[in-house]
Amino acid sequence: MDVSQYLDIFLDESKEHLQNLNTSVLNLEQDPENPDTISEIFRAAHTLKGMAGTMGYKRMQNLTHDMENVFSEVRDGKLKVNAAMIDVLFRCLDAIEEYVSVISETSDEGDNDNEPIIKELNDILAGKGASEEEDKPKESVAASAEPAAAAAAADASSAAPAVAWDFTEEEHKALEDAMMANKKLYSVTVTVQESCLLKAARAFLVFKAIEERGEIVAAKPSTQDIEDEKFDLEFSLIIASEGELEPILNDIKAVSEIADAKGGIFEGDQAAESEAEAPSAPVTEKKEESEAPAPDPGTSVANVKNVVAKKPETAGSGAKTEKKSGSKPAVNRTVRVDIEKLDSLMNLVSELIIAKNSLVSSATSSAESSNLHEQIEYLESVTTNLHESVMKVRMVPIESVVSKFPRMIRDISKQLNKPMELYMSGEETELDRTVVDEIGDPLMHMLRNSADHGLEMPQERIARGKPETGSIFLDAYQDGNNVVIEVRDDGNGIDVERVRQKAIERGVMTEEQAYAADDSDIINLLFMPSFSTAKQVSDLSGRGVGLDVVKSKIEALSGEVDVKTKLGEGTTFSIRLPLTLAIIQALMVVVGGEKYAIALSGIQTIENISPKDVKTVESKEVINLRGTVIPILRLDEILGCDSQREPEEDMIVVIAKKGDKLAGLVVDNLIGQQEIVIKSMGKYINKCKFISGATILGDGEVALIIDSNALI
């Protein structure tokens, strides 16, 4: 059987349910008696177990099964949630996450049985009183009953029900092959619980359980009907096996939501007679078991294999059915799109086709078209709306990234023995999918930095008159064409003098340079590779790689990072990111006869400056613009080309802004504002940091895009 085609669906769903479980267990830690949270955890664990079983990942299935058993007891009020249980549950979730990670890399779950965690889960169950053990739900008993009890149950229900078989040609052939191979034939009737919602999925799990001990050679109703859930609560199978019936029945009963399984010997000779004399006549079955010679294990059943191969799709859709509404999007290469957004997109594409047809008609018409300009304006309007609509389709809430951080902060708090709380706002803020996929690491490093370096130990906080529990805030909001994400804390703040001394010690700056630099320049040293002020290296930080990752990742996304700090009060890291990386509004300029684009979001104003107003400070050209001293950068010199303007002419200066910093970019001429599509330059000019890409203009020319942030 091949379930690889369903692997992507399985991974998406598993990551989503894992995140739901992490969030729910965190909520349960704060409110252990909340029945809604308990039910949500039970449902998510139950769904994960079914999905793992469907895909054949037995180890993951076993772990989630035991976790489900614990929550079945909690839900029924037979177990109380405590701190020890929460810790075990989080270790359980980490183990499941490890399974999912290994599966995504290798398509196999690995060989880690996680026996210590399973033992802890079973110890939680075993800690109940004897009277409660008797009331354990049937599914839990099936999983944990002793072999003797299971055998007794099998003996009690081994009677084979009477089934009127009407074999197809394929089933006749499969029965013949099994008998020729001297295999034992068993007739088994399986009963599904009345409360079962996904009968076809449970039937598939039964097929999987049987597959390890034998082969299904006939089914009633047909395998196709079982696949389509066209049966009530029972279906019957004829199984060819080398082994005994009892283990097969036990395996079937161990499948969740299976109420019972009864069976007995199926008489092969009567099957042959029924084929020869009356194919549609009922076949008599006997209760007595008879010995058969050793069979040939090579027989296969094509129609049963069809069901096995197709069933994961049903199970996958079942997982979606059980999913909580409004659940968080998974961070993967897929985007979930609201149907209204797709309808809008379709309407705009229809209008685009109409506009195209109008232009073609005008171009081929012999008569001069008086409304050509109107049609071009209409086309421009449609394409602008189309761009906005596509952007909305690509936009996803950052909730998909930040929802994992409360669990991380909880673990760090326990690891450092430092009480702290994470407060988040603006999780619904939307960003381009490409950006969202990349910001997880930078945010993680900033939060770890705040937790480890920023917040003081409890005794120190109390001595300073602060609450014992430190606070970390993660806020996101939209600001024009940008999204701002802030990570702030009420901790110690950055000791600028300590950073300055560290820079001198490491030879990054001379003592004279260090004391001449302002505080913001000193703080920016923290973003240098391998620069750390930590007194000791820990598992969390101190190696000088965290903030370096933040800077490189954010700049690669055409964003910027800003830091504000006050010693003794706390630090705020601000990330400013573009809404989308694909299409931007840009100012088109000319430098040395070539056209260039500068992102409009980074431009503050455009000024005409007389050459006489340019002054020199510390060998750098500056201008005084309305009381603010701004350095100027001549793009012709930076780009290595000759300016086409005369030295005595007024200069056109584009005032660019990055955080609190300003710089004037001197250009030859302005073309105007234009919407451009960014194309990556790949490896062609990867050493030139101030060129962020290129765009193709309407006349076919290629214009390079200048990154003003890199220049500043």
N, C-alpha and C positions, 0 to 999 in steps of 0.2 A: 504494500500500500504506500501511496505517496501523498503526504500531507504538507509537503514543502510549499505548495502554492498558497497555503493559508498561513504561512509563517508570519508575514508582515501584519496581517490582521491580528494574529495572536499576540505579537509583540506590542502593537498599539494598545490593544485592550488591556493587556497585563500591566503596562506602565500606568495606564489611567486608573485601574483598580488599585494598584499599589499606592499611588498618590492619594486616592480616596481613603485608603486604609490608614496611611500615615497621618493624614489630617484628622480622621475620626478617632484614632487612638490618642492623639494629642488632646482632642476635645474630651475624650473619656477620662483622661488623667485629671482634668479640671473639674469634671462633673461625672463621677463614677456611676451615678444612679440614672442617667439619662436614657430612657428606653429607646428613643429614636436613634441615638448614636449606636447603641448596642445592636439594634436591628440592622443598621446600615453596615456595621462591621461584619455581622453574620452573613448578610447578603453578598457583600463583596468577596469574602473568603469562600463562600459557597460557589460563586461564579468562577473564581480563579481555579478552584479545585476541578470543576467540570471542564474548563478550558484545557487545563494541563492534562487531564485524563484523555480528553478527545485527541490531543496532539501526541499522546503516548509518552508524556514526561512523567514517569512513575514517581520519581523522587520528589519532584515539586508537588505532585498530587498528594502524596502521603503527608507531606508537611502541612499543606493547606487543609487537608482532611482533619488532622489533629487540632489545628487552630480553630477550625469550624466547630469541632466537638466541644472545645472549651467555651466558645461563645454560645453554643446551643444551651449549655448549662447555665451560663450567665443570663441569657435571655429568659430561661425558665425560672430564674430566681434561686437556683440551687448552688450557685457560686457567687461570691462577692468579689468585686474588682478591688485590687490593692496595688501598692507600688511595685511589689515583686512581680505580679502578673504583667503589669505594664512593661517592665523591663524585658521580660521574656518575649512579650508580643513584638516589641521593637526589634529584638534580635531575630525573631522569626521573620519579620518583614525584610530585614537586611539580607537574610539567607535567601528569601524568595527573589529579592532584587538581584542577588548574585546569580541565581539560576537564570533569570531573564537576560542578564548581561552576557553570560556564557552562551546561551541559546542564540542571541543576536549575532555573536561572533562566529559560532561553530555549527549552529543548527542542532546542537546536542546539549543536554543539560549537565553533562559532566558526571563525575563519580562520587560527589560529596553527598552522603546520605543525611548529614546534619543530625546524627543520632543524639548528641547531647541536648539539642534544642527539643527534639521530639520527646526525649525522656523528661525534660522539664515540663513540657505540655501535659504529658501523661501523669506526671507527679501532681500537677495542679488538679487533674481530674480525680486521682486516687486519694487526694486529701479530704474528700467528702465522707460523710458518715455512711454506714452500711444501709440505713433506711433509704437514703437518697440514691444509692447505687442501684436499688431495685427499680427506681422510677426513671432510670436513664432512658432517653429516647431510643427507639429501635435502631436508628442508623448508627448511633454511638456504640450500642451493644454489638452490632454486626462488626464494627471495626476493632473492638477491644475484647470480645468474648474469648474465653479460653477454648483451646481446640476441642476439649471434651464436650463443652456446651454446644459448640457449633456442630459437632458431629451428631449430637443427640437431636438437634433441631433439624439436621438434614435427614436423619432416619425417620423422623416424625412426618416429614413432608415429601417422602420419596415416591409416593404413589403417583403413577403416571396418569394424567387425565385422558379421557377418551377424545381423540381428535379425528375427524373425518378428512383424510388427506386426498387431495386431487392433484397428482403430480404433473408438472410440465415435462416436456421432453428433456430439457436440461437437467431437471431434478432426477428424473429416471436414470439418466446417464451418470450423474454424480453418485447416486445410490449404488448403481452397479459397480462403478469404479471402487467405491469404498468397500463393498463386500468382496470384490475380487482381491483387494489388498488385505483382506482379513481384519479389517478394523471393527471395533465395537460400535454399534449404532444405538444412540439414546434419543428418546423423544422427551423434550422438555417444554413445559409451558411456563412463561414468565408473566407475572402480574405486576403492573406499575401502580404506585400509590395514587389515590384519587386526587390528591393535591398537586400532583406533578404537572408543571406547566410546559415542559419541553420533552414530550414523550419520545419523539424521534431521536433526540440527543441521548436520552437514557438508553434507548434501544441500541444506539451505536456503541455506547460504553459496554453494554452487555456483549455485543459482537467482539469488542476488543478483549474482554475478559476471557471469552470462549476461545479466541484465536490462539492463546498461549497454551491451551491444552488439547485443542482439536480443531475440526473444521465444520462449518455449517453447510449441510448439503441440501436442505429444503427448509422453507419457511411458510407459515400460514398466519396471517395473510402474506401476500407476496412481498419480497424485499422492497419493491418499488412502492407498495402501499405503506409499508412500515416507514420508509423514507419520507413519504408525504403525510405521515401521521394519520393515515386512514385506518385506524384501529381504535378500539375502545380502551380497555385497560389491560388486555391480554394479547399475547402473540405466542405462537408455538414454533419450535425449531426441531429439526432432526440433526443430531451432532455425530460426526464420525470421529472417534478418538482412540488412542492407544491405551489411555489410562482409565481410571474408575470414574463413576458418575459423581460421587460425593464431592470431590474437590471442585468439579465444574459447578455444581449447585451452590457451593459455598462462595465461589468467586462471583457468581451472578448476584447472590444476595448481598454481597459486600458493596455493590454499586449503589450509590445514593438514590433514594426515591424509588427503589425496587421493593415492593411489598413482600413478594414471595416468588419462589421458583420450585416447581415440582417436576419430577421426571422418572423415567424407568427405561428398561430395555426396549428397543424397537426391533421387531422380528424382521430380519432382512429377507428371509425366504418369502414371506407374505408380500413384501414389496415387489419381488420379482413376479409372483403369481398375479398380483393386481395389474402389473403391466401387461402380462401375456393375455389375461382373460378379460378383465374389465378395468381399464385405466381410471375410470371415474368412480369406482366403487370404494367405500371406506375400507381402510386397512386396520385390522385388529392389532392392538398392542398388548404386550404381556408385562406383568410386574416383575416376573422372575428374571434375575440376571443370569447370563450364561457366559462361560469363558470362551474366548476367541484366540486363535493363534496370533503371533506378533504381526502387526500390520505394516504396510508400506507407507511411510510418512509423506510421500510425494504428491498425493492427490490434492487438487485445488478446485475451487468452485467459482466460476467466473461471475455469476450474478451476485453472489454474496460479496465478492471483492469490489463490485461496482458500488455497493452501499457503503462499504468501508472507505473507499476513496472519496466519496462525495460528502460524507456526513459532516466533516469539520465545518463546512459552510453553514449548516444548520446550527451547529453548536455555537459558531461565532455570532450568528444573528441572535441566538438565544442570549448570549452574553450581553448584547446590545439592548435586548428587551428588558433585562433585569437591571440595567444601568440606571443610576439616579439621574433624573432630568436636570439639565443645566450643568452636567459634569464638566470637569476641567479638560481643556484640550491637551492632547499628548504632544510632548515635544518631539516631533519626528519630521519626516519629509512630506507630510501630508497636511492639508488645511481643510477644516470643516467649514462649509460655506452655507449661510442662510439662504433658503430658496428664493427669498425676495431679492437678494443681491444678484442671484443668477438671472432672475426675470428681468431686472433692470439692465443687466449686461446684454441679454438677448435683444431687448428692445433697442438699445443703442447700436448694436451691430446691424440690426435691420435698418435703422435710419442711416447708418454709414453706407450701406449698400444703395439706398435710395439716392443719397448725395453723390455717390460715385456714378451711378447711372445718369444723373442729371448732367454731370460734368462731361461724361463721354458723349452724351447727346449734343451738348453745346459744341464740343470740339469737332464733331463730325458733321454738324449742320452747316449747310452752305450759306444760310443767312446769318448775319452777325448777331450774336446773342447779347441782348441788352442787360440781361440779369446775371451775367457771369460772376460779377463781383458779389452779388447776393448769394449765389450758390457756393462761392468760396467761403464766405462768412458763415454760411450754414454748416459747411463741412468742418470749419474750424471749431464751431460751437459743439458739434457732435463729437469730434475727436477729443476735445477738452473734457466733456462729460464722460466719454468712454474711459479716458485716463483716470478720472476720479473714481469711476465705478470699479475698474480693475484694481486700483489702489485699495478700495474698501474690501474687495475679495481677498487681497493679500494680507490685510490687517488682522492680527490676532491679539487678544488681551495678553498683557505680560503676566497675568495670573498663572499661566502655564509654566512660567519659570520660577516666580517668587513663592509659589505655594509649597515648595520643598524646604524653604528656609526656616520656618518655625521649628521643624524637627531638628534641623542642624543646630540651631541656637540652643535648643533643649539639651542636646547631647554635649555641646561645648560647656554649657553651664554645669553639668554634672562632672565632666572631665576636669574642669578647672576649679571645681568647688566654689563657684562664683555665681551667686544668684543674679539672673538677668531675664528681661522680658523683651520680646520683639513686637513692635507695633507697626502694622502695615496699613497703608492707605493708597487708593488709586490703582488697585490691582486690575480694574477694568480698563485702564488706559491701554489703547491699542497702538501697536507698532508693526512695521513691515515684518513679515515672517522671517526674512533673511536676517534682520537685525535681532529679533527675539531669539533665534537659534544661537546667536553668538554672545549674548550679554550675560548668560548664566554664570560663566567663570569669573568675569570681572566683579559682578555683584557678590558672589560667594567670597572672593578674596577681601573685598571691602568690609563685609560683615564679620569675617573672621578677624580682620585687623581691629575692628571696633571692639569685638568681644575680648580679644587677647591683650592688645596694647592699650585700647582706649579706656575701657572700664577698669576702675580700681578694685582692689580686693575689698570685701565687706567692711573690715575693721577700719580701713583707710577712709572709706566713704562715710562711715558713721562719725569718725573724727572730724571730717570736713563739714558735717552737718547735712549730708546728703542721705536720701533713703538707702537702706542696705541693698535693695535690689536695683541693679543698673538698668537703664532703659536704652534700647537701640530702636531707631525709627527708620523705616524704609517707605519713602513717599514717592509717588509717581504722578506727574500731571503733564498736560499738553500746554506748550507755550508757542503759539503761532505754528510754524511749520516744523517745530521741534518737539521732542518729548524730553522732559527733565526727570531724572531719577536721583533722589537724594538719599544718602545713607548718613545718619547723624547719631551721635551718642551724647550722653550727659556725663562723660568720663573726665579723664585728666587733661585732655587736649594734647597738642604736640608741643614738646619742649624745643623751641626753635634753637636755643643756645646749645642744647645737647646735639642737635643735628649739625649745627655749625662746627662744633668741636670734632664730631665724627668725620666731617668732610675734610677738615685740616689733617686729622690723624691718618686718613686714608690717602691723602695726597690729591684729592679731587679738586681742592682749591688751596691756594696759598693763604696764609693768615691774613694778609692784606686784602686779597680778593674776598675772603669769607666775611670780613667785617664791613667791606664796602657794599656787599650785596644786600638787597632788602629782604625782609622776612619771606615774601612769597617765592623769591628765587631759591632761598634755602630750603623751604618746604618742598619745592619741586624736585629737590635732590632725592627725596624718598622714592620717586618713580624710576630712579636709575637702576639698571640691573645689578643685583647682588648688594645693594645698599640697604643695610638694616641697622636700626638702633637698638634692637633687642639685646638684653644682657646675656641671654642664653637661648640656645636653639631648642625648640620644642617640636612636638608633632604638629602643632598648629602653625607656628610662624618662627621667624628669626633667621630664615635663610635668604631673605632679600629677594624673593621671587614674586610675592603676591602683587604689590603695587606696580611692578614692572609689567606683569601680565595685564593688569587693568589698563595701563597707558597704551600698550601696543595694540590690544584688542579694540579699544574705543577709537583710537586714531585710525585703525584699519576700517572702521565703520563710518569714517568721516565725522566722528564726534569729538568732543573735548571733555577734559576732566578739570575740575576746579576744586580747590581745598580752602576752607575757612576754618580757623581754629582759635580758641582762646584758652590759655593755660589755666587749668583748674576747673573749666566749665564744659569743655567738650569740643568735638570736631565735626564738621560737615563736609562730606565728599559729594560733589554735584557732577553728574554726567549729563551732557546735553547731546542728544542724538537726532539725526534727521528722521522724519516720518517714514521716508522711503529712500532706497538707494538706487532706484531704477530711473526715475524721471524727476528733474528738478527745474526750478526757475533760475535762470542765470543771466548775468550781465555780459554781453558780448563786447569785447574790446579789441583794439588793434595795437600790436607792439612790433616794431620793425617790419611792417608790411604783412605780418601774419595775424590771423584771428585766434583769439583765446577766449575762454569762458571762465567766469568767476561766479561761484554759487552766490545767489542773491541773499541767502539766509545769513551769510557772514559779512555783509556789507552794511555799514552804518550810514554814510553819506558819500556824495561825490562833490569835490571842490575844485575850483580854479585857483591856482596858487602862482603868484609872481615869483620868478627865480630870485628876486631880491629878498623875499621873505624866508628863504632857506638859510638856516644857521647851522653851524657845526659845533657839536658838543661831544667831547672825548672822541674825536675823529669820526663821529657819526652825524649824518645830515638829519636835522629835525626841523619841524615847523611849529609855530605857536598858533593853534587854531582855537580862537575864542577862549583863551586862557589855559588851554591844555597843550602841553608839549608832546608832540607825536613824532616818532622816528619815521623817516620815509625810505622806501626801498624802490630803486629804479629797476623796473622789470627788464629793460633792454640790457642792462649789465648782467642781471641774474640769468637771463636766457641766452646771453652771448650773441646779441644782434645789435644793429645800429638803429638808433632812434631816428625817425623821419621828421621830428620836430626841430626847429631852430632853437639854439640855446637861449635866445632872448625871449622866446614865446612863453606865454603863461603855460604852466604845467597842468595837466588833468590828473588829479590825485583821487584815487578810490580809497576811502577810509574804511579799512577792514577791522573787524572786532573779534577778539577771542577772549571770552570771559571779561576780565577787567582791563585787558590790554588792547591798545589800538596801534595800528600801523597804517601809513599811507603808501599805497601802491601806485607808482607813477606809470601812466600808459600814454600812448601816442594819440589814440582817438577812441571815441565811444561809438558802438553800432546800435546798441539798445538792448532791451530786455527780451529774452526768448526762452521758450520751454525746450529743454534739450533732453535727449536720451543718453544716459551714461553708458559707455562701452569700456570694459576693462582693457588695459594695455598688456595684461599678462606679465610675462617676464622680460618684455622688450626694454622697459625703462624702469625696472624695479629699484634701481639705485637712486633715482631722481625722486625724492620724497615730496617735492612741492608740485609734482604733476600727478593728479589723482585718477586720471583716465582721459578719455577722448570722446568726442561726439561727431556725428556726421550731419553737416548742415544741409539746407534745402537744395543748394546748388551742387551737392556732392563733395564739397570740400570737407577735410577733416580738421577739426579744431581741438587743441589740447585744453584740458580743464585744469586751471591753476588752483591748488589747495592753499587758500590764504591762511588757514590754521597752521600749516607746516612752515610757512614763511615767517609768521609772527613768532 
